[in-house]
Amino acid sequence: MLLVLGVFIALRAEGDEILFRMLGVPVTTEALTTAGTTVVRLLAVACASLLFTLLVPMSHIVAGLRALRLPQAMIAVTWLTERFLVLLAADARRLMEGVRARSAALPLPRRIIVASRISGTFLVRAVSRSERMADAMTARHFDGRIPLHPTQRWVVRDTVSVVLTLVVIFFALLY
């Protein structure tokens, strides 16, 4: 996705020194520099975000958001999104295992068609699962409050990971 974004930026950015033409569109040095810088920045932000989410448990994040006095609805959406993504990742893993098991002997074009059909099935299943979760939460009178153990505390490791993540994001956006 970042590569496609970089190509679009390289084809659309202005500049004076034309290096080559791609499909009749001139690609300049400035365009390639802009595209490369944008892609590296986005990649750094994505890596920092991933690092943060892998290092800090969701219960700590929720406790921190509560300490910052963010609205309950925002905290609930953050928590539920993380929980839902865990479930979707498990579904995606099962679907990919099924694709590998059923399409190993197929030629590449046919495997691509099978994978696209499976991804459509995955999207339908994800929407269906979200609707079932919403119904179950409504039936259980979910009020937007996230249960937390009172023993959760912000520790030094959390501070270090937050500071490192913010530094990486800052330098990625600065340069």
C-alpha positions as a Python dict, from the first residue, in 0.01 Angstrom:
ca = {
    (1, 'M'): (0, 0, 0),
    (2, 'L'): (284, 236, 83),
    (3, 'L'): (453, 149, -246),
    (4, 'V'): (138, 237, -442),
    (5, 'L'): (110, 562, -247),
    (6, 'G'): (473, 640, -326),
    (7, 'V'): (416, 576, -698),
    (8, 'F'): (111, 805, -699),
    (9, 'I'): (307, 1081, -528),
    (10, 'A'): (600, 1036, -767),
    (11, 'L'): (369, 1065, -1066),
    (12, 'R'): (182, 1370, -933),
    (13, 'A'): (460, 1581, -777),
    (14, 'E'): (609, 1872, -970),
    (15, 'G'): (974, 1933, -1048),
    (16, 'D'): (1222, 2061, -1307),
    (17, 'E'): (1467, 1778, -1370),
    (18, 'I'): (1291, 1494, -1556),
    (19, 'L'): (1454, 1156, -1494),
    (20, 'F'): (1223, 940, -1705),
    (21, 'R'): (866, 909, -1824),
    (22, 'M'): (626, 647, -1691),
    (23, 'L'): (321, 590, -1912),
    (24, 'G'): (376, 934, -2063),
    (25, 'V'): (394, 1107, -1725),
    (26, 'P'): (727, 1275, -1642),
    (27, 'V'): (894, 1163, -1318),
    (28, 'T'): (1131, 1417, -1166),
    (29, 'T'): (1404, 1404, -903),
    (30, 'E'): (1194, 1620, -671),
    (31, 'A'): (896, 1387, -717),
    (32, 'L'): (1102, 1080, -626),
    (33, 'T'): (1246, 1259, -323),
    (34, 'T'): (900, 1364, -206),
    (35, 'A'): (759, 1015, -260),
    (36, 'G'): (1048, 847, -81),
    (37, 'T'): (1032, 1085, 214),
    (38, 'T'): (655, 1040, 249),
    (39, 'V'): (676, 661, 233),
    (40, 'V'): (959, 645, 490),
    (41, 'R'): (769, 878, 726),
    (42, 'L'): (451, 674, 701),
    (43, 'L'): (644, 353, 752),
    (44, 'A'): (814, 495, 1061),
    (45, 'V'): (480, 608, 1206),
    (46, 'A'): (326, 266, 1135),
    (47, 'C'): (622, 87, 1296),
    (48, 'A'): (612, 314, 1602),
    (49, 'S'): (238, 258, 1639),
    (50, 'L'): (282, -117, 1607),
    (51, 'L'): (567, -112, 1856),
    (52, 'F'): (355, 82, 2104),
    (53, 'T'): (57, -151, 2072),
    (54, 'L'): (278, -460, 2109),
    (55, 'L'): (465, -330, 2414),
    (56, 'V'): (183, -176, 2616),
    (57, 'P'): (-108, -401, 2720),
    (58, 'M'): (-456, -272, 2639),
    (59, 'S'): (-547, -261, 3008),
    (60, 'H'): (-263, -12, 3063),
    (61, 'I'): (-373, 196, 2766),
    (62, 'V'): (-731, 207, 2895),
    (63, 'A'): (-609, 303, 3243),
    (64, 'G'): (-393, 578, 3092),
    (65, 'L'): (-681, 711, 2883),
    (66, 'R'): (-899, 716, 3194),
    (67, 'A'): (-629, 905, 3384),
    (68, 'L'): (-626, 1159, 3100),
    (69, 'R'): (-1004, 1191, 3151),
    (70, 'L'): (-1095, 1106, 2793),
    (71, 'P'): (-1464, 1044, 2730),
    (72, 'Q'): (-1584, 692, 2815),
    (73, 'A'): (-1716, 644, 2462),
    (74, 'M'): (-1369, 704, 2313),
    (75, 'I'): (-1208, 463, 2559),
    (76, 'A'): (-1475, 200, 2488),
    (77, 'V'): (-1426, 232, 2112),
    (78, 'T'): (-1049, 192, 2150),
    (79, 'W'): (-1086, -114, 2370),
    (80, 'L'): (-1353, -277, 2154),
    (81, 'T'): (-1157, -211, 1835),
    (82, 'E'): (-856, -392, 1976),
    (83, 'R'): (-1069, -686, 2089),
    (84, 'F'): (-1247, -704, 1754),
    (85, 'L'): (-917, -695, 1562),
    (86, 'V'): (-790, -992, 1763),
    (87, 'L'): (-1100, -1189, 1662),
    (88, 'L'): (-1069, -1082, 1297),
    (89, 'A'): (-701, -1182, 1291),
    (90, 'A'): (-795, -1532, 1407),
    (91, 'D'): (-1063, -1553, 1135),
    (92, 'A'): (-815, -1433, 872),
    (93, 'R'): (-562, -1693, 984),
    (94, 'R'): (-820, -1972, 951),
    (95, 'L'): (-927, -1850, 607),
    (96, 'M'): (-567, -1829, 485),
    (97, 'E'): (-498, -2183, 607),
    (98, 'G'): (-803, -2296, 413),
    (99, 'V'): (-684, -2117, 99),
    (100, 'R'): (-338, -2274, 128),
    (101, 'A'): (-486, -2620, 182),
    (102, 'R'): (-731, -2599, -107),
    (103, 'S'): (-533, -2408, -369),
    (104, 'A'): (-177, -2537, -344),
    (105, 'A'): (-196, -2718, -679),
    (106, 'L'): (-371, -2434, -864),
    (107, 'P'): (-186, -2206, -1105),
    (108, 'L'): (-114, -1850, -985),
    (109, 'P'): (-400, -1673, -1172),
    (110, 'R'): (-651, -1920, -1031),
    (111, 'R'): (-507, -1880, -679),
    (112, 'I'): (-550, -1502, -708),
    (113, 'I'): (-916, -1550, -803),
    (114, 'V'): (-968, -1788, -511),
    (115, 'A'): (-796, -1546, -270),
    (116, 'S'): (-1015, -1256, -390),
    (117, 'R'): (-1330, -1463, -336),
    (118, 'I'): (-1210, -1564, 9),
    (119, 'S'): (-1140, -1200, 98),
    (120, 'G'): (-1498, -1116, 0),
    (121, 'T'): (-1615, -1395, 228),
    (122, 'F'): (-1392, -1257, 504),
    (123, 'L'): (-1549, -911, 469),
    (124, 'V'): (-1901, -1056, 491),
    (125, 'R'): (-1804, -1262, 796),
    (126, 'A'): (-1647, -957, 964),
    (127, 'V'): (-1963, -752, 919),
    (128, 'S'): (-2176, -1041, 1041),
    (129, 'R'): (-1955, -1090, 1346),
    (130, 'S'): (-1971, -719, 1431),
    (131, 'E'): (-2350, -727, 1412),
    (132, 'R'): (-2364, -1032, 1639),
    (133, 'M'): (-2127, -865, 1885),
    (134, 'A'): (-2340, -549, 1889),
    (135, 'D'): (-2654, -757, 1955),
    (136, 'A'): (-2479, -950, 2234),
    (137, 'M'): (-2352, -631, 2395),
    (138, 'T'): (-2698, -475, 2378),
    (139, 'A'): (-2851, -788, 2531),
    (140, 'R'): (-2599, -767, 2817),
    (141, 'H'): (-2675, -396, 2873),
    (142, 'F'): (-2325, -278, 2782),
    (143, 'D'): (-2301, 84, 2901),
    (144, 'G'): (-1964, 182, 2758),
    (145, 'R'): (-1766, 115, 3075),
    (146, 'I'): (-1462, -106, 3031),
    (147, 'P'): (-1387, -343, 3321),
    (148, 'L'): (-1039, -294, 3462),
    (149, 'H'): (-856, -458, 3746),
    (150, 'P'): (-780, -193, 4009),
    (151, 'T'): (-422, -318, 4045),
    (152, 'Q'): (-318, -193, 3701),
    (153, 'R'): (-56, 79, 3734),
    (154, 'W'): (150, 280, 3493),
    (155, 'V'): (507, 149, 3519),
    (156, 'V'): (844, 274, 3397),
    (157, 'R'): (835, 38, 3097),
    (158, 'D'): (514, 208, 2979),
    (159, 'T'): (673, 551, 3004),
    (160, 'V'): (982, 440, 2814),
    (161, 'S'): (780, 284, 2532),
    (162, 'V'): (554, 589, 2503),
    (163, 'V'): (851, 828, 2495),
    (164, 'L'): (1035, 616, 2235),
    (165, 'T'): (723, 593, 2020),
    (166, 'L'): (668, 969, 2035),
    (167, 'V'): (1035, 1037, 1950),
    (168, 'V'): (1018, 806, 1646),
    (169, 'I'): (693, 968, 1528),
    (170, 'F'): (836, 1318, 1585),
    (171, 'F'): (1152, 1248, 1385),
    (172, 'A'): (954, 1070, 1114),
    (173, 'L'): (735, 1376, 1071),
    (174, 'L'): (1025, 1621, 1108),
    (175, 'Y'): (1249, 1472, 841),
}
